[in-house]
Amino acid sequence: MPNLVIEILSTSTAKRDRTEKKDIYARNRVDEYWIVDPRRKLVTVFHLGDREYDAGHISTMGTIRSQVLPKLRIAVEKLFAL
C-alpha cells in the first residue's frame, strides 16, 4: 500500500472519496491522504493517527508540504492555474 494518496474530486466521486475511500486508506495504514477539490480550489491534507485520520488541514493558498515526501512542495495557486 502507498504512503501517500492524492484524490482529485469529481462530482460523481466526491462523496465516495471523502467517506469510503478515506476509510479504506486509513484501515490500510496510508500515512497521508490529500483530497483536491478543483471546483472549490482547495486541498485538504489528512495525516493518519493510531486508527484514523486527523480532522485535516485545508489549504486554499500557500504551499503544501508532504510529511511523507519532505521534498514534495506544491503551491496551491499554481495547482489550480493549470
Secondary structure, DSSP 8 states (H G I E B T S, - for coil): --SEEEEE--TTTHHHHHTHHHHHHHHTT-SEEEEEETTTTEEEEEEB-SSSB-S-EEESSSEEE-SSSTT-EEEHHHHHH-
